[in-house]
């Protein structure tokens, strides 16, 4: 089977009888089906491919591509009838790429069938034509400043991106000239913005969208911003709760949105930003919202308080977190909308067309905070807190900087790429369900430092500006949070486009005498374009608060206590609790022999350098017969985080041998 994996991920729009607002609930199943079919294709297991496709069709009966995948699997049968039936059904439902159908090697078994050629002609004839029995969503036309509903009639679901597309066409109000609406502007910095609107040098909020996703709990007084178009949800969307939570819809217009809510119960309580940071898919989606000119705001709630400390594992520029709970986001909402309104029309048009609106507004917010006393402060942590305090907002400075921007001096954000990273192995270097890499996105890269073997974690990164191979100014890398004696940033190129970053173990620490406790180290990368530095692109290193590590003078691990002796909170989405302590053992040359593990009950268990559990020893007390170890999650009850435990894997037995009596490390082979 030679099926192209690109086909399996072909962008799909949900047409058909299924309620489009069911898709957020069903989409995780689709994503799981995609992973399963990729695995079956790679393994060449046609029966599994057929089974997965049938399961997917049961859930998505109107989906063309799953019918096409099933046709491909069935084509290997001697009887081609059902395969051809599925292919025709896929074409009827909208899969009409005749070239792909004709060239797909999984369908070559059908190529000699007369009906196959008929179906190819059918796909060609139906290309671009409506799907029978399906009403395609149409754009809703509305006057700027008047509410627009998200309804099934104007909304589709994109399986590729996992979100809605709502089609809108906004038309200017009858008066047309922005200057006529200057007296109606009642947002922040009204004196300056009203004057600029009268002069015709400010955009106002005409063409901007506002979207609330907390069911009106923290709702903006949108009439203070003439031209601002609120997006509201129709009854069908509300019935399926498509109106609450993280963003889930693309629009062609710039948008400011908020969700002043949090998950407050159960072991997985968290604010919306922490939900984004710890989800495998949401960071990439948050980046997509930024590219779509959507600026989102969320309160920190309990994730950033004097009692809990700073619980965020990542700093990223894709949204704004406000200090506090409900309604703490409102001053920032108003400040961002005022900044949008202050932009010159030609500048705003350029920012929107190049997907630079939100990165530029992020820069403006950070550069104008009251904590910034001198220009060089922008390259320090003072300008880039994980959570923003409304008392540090300077809206007058924000709108002034926005108004002074021209299309020629827009700062360009820095894209980051990992070139080389630490190699760690689960069951040897660390013990957990997730790997060290939380995510890699263009403007934020995040690692959880799970590997315990060495005190220092190193990675090599590249900075670039897409479309500009050699920027005239050098890239600037700065430690924004962390102990400067424990972090080294080594440039590898003349313009610092490549750097090697080394970070020594921090654990839980206080960044400065007045800061709250944290376990995150963060580094920012900047580029100066004309007179402005870009917003920061972040590299974050998070440590696990429920661990206590000790390192030797040579930087090698001495012990790790996983029992959480200080009873610190650790996010159960990132790490599973463990109840043991490891003491590491070395030979006279500093080579790792293994470790001894103690639990609250029972004697110490001995592990080799390869993570095998020792069953018997030789006369010199060296491991002789060992077994593999299987680490498994154990769920103890409702509202109790799943714990990580382990069992002997006696299906994997190993025998160790030694070159000499002085050899304390040895080599091993599997015991057959």
N, C-alpha and C positions, 0 to 999 in steps of 0.2 A: 504494500500500500504506500503510495507516494504523495498523499494528499498534502497540499501546501497549508502550513499552519496559518498563514496570513488570511486564508479564506475563513478559517474558523472564527477569526476576530473581525470579520467584515462588518463595518458599521451598519447597524440595523435601526430602523425606526419602527415603532410598534403601530401598525395599522390593524384594523380588525375589530372584532366584536368585544374584545376584552376591555374592561374599564382602564383607561390610561393611568388613573390614580391608584390602581392596584400595583403598579410597577415598582415603586420603592420597596414594597413588601416582597415582591416576587424576584426582584433583580438579584439578590444574593444567591438564589437557587440557580439562576442563569449563569452567574459567575462560577459557581461550583460545577455546573455541567460543562462549562468551557474547559475548566481545569481537567476534569475527568476525560473529556474527549481528546484533549491534547496528549494526555498520558497514554490513552489507548492507541492514538495514531503513532506516537513515538515507539510504542511497543509492538506495533503491527497487529494489534488484536482487533480483528474485524467484528467479532461477536460483541465485544465491549463497546465498540463504537456504535453498533446498532442499538444496544441496550440503553446507552446514555441518550442517544437521539430520541428514542421512544419516550424515555422519562421526560425529556425536555418538551416534547410535543404535548404530552399530557398536561404540562403546566402552561405552555405557550402554544395553544392549538392554532393560532393565527400567524405564527412566526415562520417566515419563508425559509430562512437559512437552516433551521433545525430540520425541516422537511427535506431540504437539499442534502444535508449531512446524512440523513437516513437513506436517501436514494443512493448516495455513494457507498454506504455500507452494504446495502442490499444488492448492489450491482455485481457482487462476487458470487451470488447464488446462481445455480443453473437455470432456475426459472426467473426471468428478468421482469415479469409482469408487475410485481409490487414495486420494484425499483423505478420503473417507468411511471407508475401511478404517483409515487412520491415526487418524482421530478416534475410531473405535470402540476401537481398540487403546489410545489414550490414556485413554479412559474406563475400560476394563478394568483398566488399570494404576494408576488412582487419580485421574485428572484429572476431577473431577466437579462443577466449579463451573458449573452449568447457566446461570446468569445471564451469566457471562463468555462462555461458548460462544455463547449466543444473541445477545449484543450485539457480539461481535467483528466488526469491519468486514472483517477478512480472510476471514471465513467467510460473508459475505453472498451470495457466489456459490453457496453450498450451500443457502441458506434455502428455496428453492423445491423442493428435492428431498424427496420423501416420506420417504426414509431419514433425512434430517437431523432431522426432527421426532421420528422414532422414537428416534434417538440422544439427543436432548434428554430425552425421557422416561426413557430408560435411565440417564442421568446423575442425574436426580432420584431415581429409585428406588434407585440404588446409593449415594447420598450417605450418608456415615457408616458404610457397611458394609465389612467386611473385604475385602481384595483376594483373589480366588480363587487358591489355590495358594501363598499367601504367609503365613508365620507372622510376625505382628507381634511386635516385642520387648516383653517384659513385665518389670516391675520385679522385682528381686531383693530379698527381705526378709531382713534380717540384724539380729542383736543388736549394738548399739553396742560397739565394742572388738574385734569379730571380723572377720577379713579377708573382703573381698568381691571376687569376680572380675569383671573386664570380659570379657564373652563376647558372641558374636553373638546369643545369646538375650535379652540385656538392652540391646543397643546398636544405635543407628541412626546414619545419617550425614545431616547437615544441609548441603545444597548451598548454601544461602543464606549460612551463616556459615562453611562450610568446616571442620567439626569433627564429632566424635562427640557424641551424647547418650547417656549411660549412665543407665539408670533404676534407682534404688535406693530402698528404703524401710527406714529404720533404726528399730528399736524399742529402748526403754530396757532395760537388764538387769533381771533379776527383782527385785533389791533396790530399784530405783527411786530411792531417796534418794541424792543426790550425797554427802551427809555420810558415808555408809557406806564410800565409796571414798577418803576423805581420806588414810588411812594408806598407800594404794598409790601415791599421787602421788610420783614420784621425779625429777621434772624440776627445772630451776633454780628458785631462790627457793622451795624446798619448804616451809620453815617457815611463811612467810606464806600460801602458797596452801593448805597443809593446814589451817591455822587457819580461813581463810575458807570452805573447803569444809565443815568441821565446822559452821560457823555457818550454812551455807546461803546465804552471800552471794556465792559465786563459782560460775561456770558449770562449771568443770572443762572437760574436752575431750569431753564427751558431745555427739554430733552433729557433731563435727569429723572431717574426712577427712584422711588422709595419702597422698600419691602420690609414688612415686619413679620417675623416668624416665631413670635411667642403668643399668638392669638390675641394681640392687642394689649398685652400686659404692660409693655413699656412702649407706648405708641408716640410717635412724633406728631407735633402740631404742624402738619405739612403746609397749612395755608400761610404760615409765616414765610414760606419760600415760594414766591410766585413762579409758576411754570413747572414746579416739581410734581411729577405724576405718581400718585400712590398706586401700587399694585395690590389688589385685594383678591381673596379666594372665593370662588363660587361654592355653592352648597355641596356639590359632589366632591370637590377637593377637600373640603372641611370634614365631610363624612368619613373620608379615608385618612384623615389627619395628615394630609400632604402639606398642610400649612404650618406645621410646627417642627422646630428643630433646625438642623444644619441646612445650609442652602442646597437647593436641588433643581434649579432652573436657570437656563441661559436665556438672555435677551440680547437684542442688538444695540441697546442703549446703555449708557453708564448708569450704575445703580449704587445706592447706599442702603445697607440693610442691617438689621439687628435682631438678636434673639436673646432676650434677657431671661434665660432659663438655665437650668442645670439638672443633672441627674442627682437627686438628693438622697435616695434610699438604696439599701443593699450594699454589697461589698464593692461594687463598681461605680460608686458615686464619683462625680467629677463635673467640672465646668465644661462648656462646649469646646473651648480651646484645647483642653487636655484630651477630650474625646477625639478631636482631630489629630493631635500629635501621636496618640497611641494606636490609632487605627491603621491597618496596613495600606489602605487605599486613600483615605481622606487627605493626607498631605499633598499628594499629586493633584487631587481634585481642588484643594484650596489654591494651589498654583494656577489651575485653570480658571478659577474665579477671578484671580488677579488679572490674567490675560484678557478676560472678558470685561474688564473695567468695573468689577464689582468690589466695593469696599465694605467689609463686614466688621461688625463690632459686637463684642461679648463681654459681660462682666466676669471677673475672676471668681466670684463667690468664695467658697471655702478653700480654694486652691492657692490663695495668697493672703494669709492673715498672720497676725502676731502669734496665734496659737499653733497653726499648722506649719508656718514658714512658707517657703516657696516650693511648691510641689511640681512645678513644670519641668519636664525633662528636656525641653527644646525651646529655643527662641527662634521665631520665624517671622518674616515681614508680611505674611499673607493676610493678616487681619489686625485688629487693634483690641487689646484686652484692657478693660477699665478696672481700676481698683474699687472694690466694693461689690455689692450685689445689685438687686433690681434697681433700675433707673440710673445707676452710675454710668451707664453708657450714653445717656442722653446729651450731656455737654459735648461729648466727642462727636455724636451724630450731627449736632448743630454746627460744630466747628468745621467738620469735613464738608458739609453742604455749603457753608459760607465760603470755604476755600474753593469749591467748585464754581460758586457764583462769581468769585472775584477773578477767575481766569479770563484772560482776553479770548475773544471768540476764535481767533486764528490759532492761539496756543492750545486751547481746549480741543479744537478739531484735530490738531496734530497729535496730541496726547492720546485721544480716543482711537484714532486710526492706527497708531503704532503700539497700542496696548500698554502705554506708559503712564496712564492717568493715576492708577493706584500707587505704583512705585514712586511717582513724583510727589504725591500727597503724603506718602509715608516719610519721604525725605523732609518735606516742609514741616510736618508735625514734630519730627525729632529735632530739627535744627532750630526751632523757635521756642522750645520749652524754657521755662523760667530757670531751670537748673543750668542752662547754658550761659556762662558768663563771658566767654571769649570764643572766637571761631574754632580754635583747636580742641575745644571741649566736645565738638561733634564727633571726634575720633576716639572718644572714651565711652565708658559705660554710662556716663551721665545722660547721654542722648538716647540710649537704646535700652531702656528697662524692659523687662519681660512684661510688666504691667504698668500702665500709665495712670498717673494721679491727676485728677481734674484740676487740682489746685495749681498745677504747673502749666496748665494750658495758657497760651498767649494768642488768642484768636486774632487780635489786631495785627500781630507780627505775621501770623499765618497768611492772612488775606493780602497783606502788603507784599510778601514774598511771592505769592501766587500771581498777583497782578503784574509784578515786575518780570515774570518769566516770559520769554519769547520762544518761538519755535527753534531758534538757533542756539539757545543755551539750556535746553532741557538735559538734565543729567541722565546718564545711561546706566541702568543697573548691571551688576556683574553676575554673570552665570558661572557656577562652580561645577567642577567635575572631579571625581575621585580617580587618581591615577594608580595609586598603590595603597593597600590597606593591610591592617594586621590580619594574620591568618590564625584563627582560633577554632578549636574542635570541641564540639559539645561532648561531654562525658570525660574530657581530659583537662581542657583549659577552663571550662565553665560547665555549670549544670543548670539547665533551664529549658523552657519550651521554645523560646524565640532566640534568634541569632543576635549578634551585636548591632547589625545595621538596622536602625529603625526605618530610615528612608534616605534616598538621594533625590532631591529636586533641584532645579536650577538655582534657586535663591536660598536654599536651606538644606544642609546635610546634617544628619543626626546619628549619633552612635550611643549605645548603652555599653559602658566598659564592663563587660562580663568577665573577660579573660583575666585570670588572677596570677598567671605564672610570673609575669614581670611587672615591675613598678611603673614602667614607662610604656605608654601606648603611642605609636607613631603612624602617621599616614601622610601620603603625598597628594597634593591637590593642584588643580589647574584653574586659573581664572581667565575668563575670556569675555569679549563683547561680540555677540553674534553679528557677523557682517563687517566687523572691523578687526582684521588680523593683528594689527600692531597699533594699539592706541598710543597717542603721543605722550600721555602721562603714564607714570608707573602705577601699578596696582599697589594699594596700601592695605596691609594686614595688621590688625590691632587686637590685642587681648582685651576684651570688653568685660569679662568677669572670670576671675580665677586668681590664683597665686602666681605673680610674675616670676617667682623663683622656681616654679614648677612647670613652666610652659616655655618652650622654645619654638620660634618661627624662623626657619632658615630658608632664605630665598635661594632658589636653584637656577634662576635666570636673571638677567640684568634688570628687567622691568618687573620682577617678582610675579610674573605670570604663572610660575610654578614654585611651590614652597613645600618644605617638609615640616610638618607640625608634630612636636613631641610633647606629650602631656603626662606628667607624673601623677600618681594616684592622689586624689583629693579627698574622696569620701564625702561626708557631710561636713560642711564648714560655713563660716560666716565671712562673706566677701569683704566686709568692712565693719567697723565697730557698731554702726547704726543699722546695718542691713539685717534682714531675717535669714535664718538658716536655709541653705540650699545644698544641692548635690550636683549642680550643673556648672560646667566650664564652657564659656562661649567666646568665639573668635569672630571678628567681622572683617569683611573684605570690601574695600571701597575703590572708586575711581573718580578722579576729579575731571569733570567736563566743563571747561570754561571756568566760571566762578563758583560752581556748585559741586560738592561731593555727592555721589549717588547714595541712595538708601543702602544700608548694610546688607550684604549677603552673609548668612550665618553658618558657622560650623559649631555644633554643640556636642559636648561629651557629658553624658549623665552617668553618675555612679549610683549604686543600689544602696539605699539608706539602711536596709536591714542586714547589711554585712559589716563585719569588723575585720579589716585586713591588717596584718603586720608584715613588713618587708625587711629583709636582711640588708646589711650595709652594701652588698654587691647588687642590690635591686631585685633579687629573687624572692619569691614569696616564702614566708615563714609559716604563717597560719592564716586561716580564714574561718571566722565564726559566723555560721549562717543562722544561729539561734535567735538573732535579733535581740541581743542582750540589753540594748537601750530602748527597746519597744518603739522604734521609729516606724512611721507609716511608710510602706512601700507599695507602689501601684501594682495591684494583682494582675493588671493587663500586661505589664512589662515583665514582671518576675513572679514566680510561684514561691511561696514560703517553703523553707526547708528547715529541718530540725537536726542539724549535725554540725560538727566542727572538724576541720581538716588540719592536721599538723604535717608539714612537708619534711621530707628526709633526703639528705644529700650525701654523696661520698666525699672523700677528702679533696677531690678536684672540683667540687662544686657541681657535679652532675646530679641531676634529679634521679633518685632511686624510686620514689613514689611518695605516698602519704598514708598516715594513720587517721582513721575516721572514728569519732566517738559520737554516739547518740546518748540521749538522756538515760536510756536503759541499755544494758548490755556492755560487753567489753569492746575494746578498740578493734576495728576491722582494718586490715592492711590492703592497700592498693598499690599496684605497680605504676611505673611512669607512663604506661600505655592505658591506664584506667581499668586494668583487670583486677578483680578481687582475688586475693591469695587464698588458696585452699590448703596447700601443703608447702612445707619448706624443706630445704636440704639440710645437711649437717652443719652448714655455716649460717643457718637461719636466713637463707636467701629464698625468694619465691621459687617454687618448683612447678606445682600444678596450680593453674589459675582458671578463672571463668570470666566470661563477659558480664557486663552489668546493664540492666535495662532500667532506665529512668522513666517513671510513669506518673501521671497526675492522679491524685486521689481526692475524690470529692466527699467531704465528711457530712455535709448537710446544707440546708438552705441558709443563705446569708452568711455562709462561711467560705472564705476564699479557698479555692482548690490548692492542695498542698502537693509538693513534689516529693516522691519517695522513690525507692529503687528495690529491685529484686535480683537475685542471682539468675543469670541466663546460662543454665547448665547445658544448653544446646551448643554453646560456644566454649569449648575447653582449650586451654593453651598450655604448652610445656615450655619452661624457660631453661636455657642452658648457658654456661659461663665458660669463658676461654681459660681463665686461671682462677686460683683461689682468691686473688686480689680483685678480680672482676666482681663488682657489686651491682652492676647494671644488667648485664646479660642481654640475650636476644631470645625471641620466642617464635614458636611455630604452632599452628593449630594442631590439636590432638585429635586425630581421626579415630 
